[in-house]
Amino acid sequence: MTQHLETLRQDAIACFQAGVAAADPYAAVKRQLRFDEQGLQIGERCGNWQRIHLIAFGKAATAMLRAAMDAIPSRYLASTPIAVTNDENFCQLENALVIASGHPLPDQRGLAAAKTIAEQLQSCQSDDLVLCLISGGGSALLPYPVAGISLEDKIATTELLLGSGANINQINCVRKHCSQLKGGGLARLAAPADLHALILSDVLGDDLSAIASGPCVADPSSFADAIAVLNQYAVWDKIPTSVQQHLQAGTVGLQAETPKADDVIFANCAYTLVGSNAISVDAAVKVAKQKNYQTYLFSQPLIGEARLAAEMIAKQAKQLLDNNLTETTAIIAGGETTVSLSSEHGQGGRNQEMALAFALSADALRLNGEWCFLSAGTDGRDGPTEAAGGLVDSQTLQRIKLAGIDAKHQLNQHNSYPSLQAANDLLVTGATGTNVADLQILLLLPNNQKIT
């Protein structure tokens, strides 16, 4: 590997790390909270609440809860603070209950955690505050199926949707209509107390009703919408009968709809967005500019099939290079792509698939000069692997070939992990404690140019 190529790789990692740091959950929450003689101030909202319930869930739950507990005197806490997070981000917090549960598929630990939170909410009074600290992953981590649907049936439905190519908003639409907490359900349980949610967004566009399936906000979707998603991705006939029956009953009014914007339960609810993919993308752009890269930003988040998004970025790079690009250049994007899995598939995640697809697209387009491309999840985990994603470069395919692996065949099998592992191109960061979707960073060094 050339010295220039190694510099490109290190610069790409630096941009990614800046994006992750911008979504630091402890700092994001701490900035919003201030306690003085007037009581607790949450951003611009102030209240003299004497009883405060702290509930955190998501991949950043422990850091967010720790920040809130550092800001609020313990004598004002009405109950034991609770955090529900995934195994990778689990850590004990003094004077708090921290629970690890399953992600991306729910498990019995998450169900027990959801029931614990529901029981605590039942003790809320009209002059209490429920401070919810929400981050990505909360939907899977806190399952609480409606009566008549078992956790196993909900897991089966979620698994089918995850492999169907449905995006996160569509998956959450179905989840909301099978849950007691999602889609405004938590706000319903917290009433009549005041509620404020500090939200670290992993959803593109920061739709609050989609983040962790919107437990504290009104849900604009319907039972009919949920059925439409299942039909669109051809999984309606595959989901458990209990889920079918519940959704069908909802369309004819035999099951209560999720609460809508005009519901009285939202009269005392407020929300603050404390971090997002867009904020992290901006941080990555800033670092690229500081390192003297001419920087291009994708104006729209990356969505859709991961390999198609990779091809789109490669084509933009090809266009820049064909127009006599002379400067070191960065193309930066953020988003959350999908992978439509076949019945038989290998190991990897959407970011690893995008990285391998980019290497193949770059080779097919004959990108000149040296380049590297990073695609990774800000939570540090890409699919059911220990990697955050992949970091490929202009010599990746050569390394894969020397290992005796057919990269194109492996991509078609959705088996990107072995190829990237053989090339030493897996990006492994460990759990980051946050989650604001994915970042993509392409750095280009045209022929005969040097990195300054």
C-alpha positions, 0 to 999 in steps of 0.5 A: 500500500502506498503512503498516499493511500494510507494517508487517504485511509487515515483521513477517511477514518478521521472524518468518520470519527468526527461524525461520531463525536458530533453525536456524543450522547452525553454532551448532547443531553447535558447541553439541554439540561440546567437545574437552578433555584427555578427548577429544571430547565430543558432547553427553553422549557422550565418547570418546578417539577418535584417528582421526575422520572428518568427513562432512557432507551436505545443504543445511547441510553446509558450515556444519555441517562448518565448526563441527566443524572449528573444534571438533576439532583437525586432528591427530585427523582421519583423512582429509580432511573431506567436505561435499556440498551443493547449488549454492546453498549451495556454498562452499570450506572450507580443508582440506576437500573440498566437492562440489556436487551436484544437488537436488531431482533427483540428478545424476552429481556426487552419485553421484561424491560418494557413491562418494568417501564410500563409499571413505573409510568402507572405511578405518574401523577399530574404534576410529575415530569417524565423525561425520556431519553431516546436514541436509535435502536429503541424500537427493537430494544423495548418490545411490548406486543399488544394482547394476542400477539406473542413476542415470538410472533412479533420477532418473526414479523420483524425478521421478515421485514428486515430481510424484505428491503423495507425501509426503517419507516415502513418497518416501524409503521408495522411495529407501532400497530403491534405494540403497546409502547410505540406510536405514542403508546408511552405518552398514553401511559405517562399521562397525565404527567408532563413529558419531555423527550430528548431525542438522538435521531437515527432516522433520515429527515428526523421524523420524530414519529419514526425514531424508536417507532415514536413512543412519545409522539403522535402517529400519523400512520394507520392499520391500513398503512401497516397492511400495505407495507406487508403486502408491498414487500410480499410478506403478508402471507408469511407473517404469523396469523395473530399479527394478520388478525390484529391488523385486520381488526384494527382496520374495522375499528375493533382495535384502538388506533395509535394516538393522533396529533389531536389526542389530549395526551399530547397537551403536556408533551414536548420534544427536543432533537439533540443529535442527527445524521445531518449534524454528523455529516456536517462534522465530517465535512468540516474535518475534510475541509480542514485537511484541504480536501475539495469537498462535495456533499450529497444534498439528499440522504442515501437510501435504497439498495446499498449496492445501487447507492455505491454505484451512484457515488462511483459514477459521481467520482468518475464524472469529477475525474473525467472533468480533469479533477486536479485537487484531492477531493472528498465526497461525503454522504449520510443515510441508511440504505437497505439490502434485499436478502435472498433466501440464502445469503452470507455474512455482512451488513448494508455498509459492508455490502456498499463498500464491496459494491463500490470497489467493484463499481470503481473497477468497472468504471476504471477510476484513475488515481488513488482513492478510498471509500468508507461506509460505516454505521455510527453505532459501530455495528453493521448487521450481525457482525463486529464490524462498523462497516468497510473501508476499501481502496483502489487496491482492495480487489487485488488483495481479495483476488490474491486471497482466492476470493471472487468478490463479485460472486460474494457480493451477489451472495450478500456475503461481503464480510469474508471478502473485506476480512481477507483484504483487511478492509473491515472497519472495526470500532467497537460500540460507539454508544451512539447511533445516527445512521450511517456515514459514507466518505470517498476520498479521491487523489487524482493521478500525479497529485500529492496530498498536502 
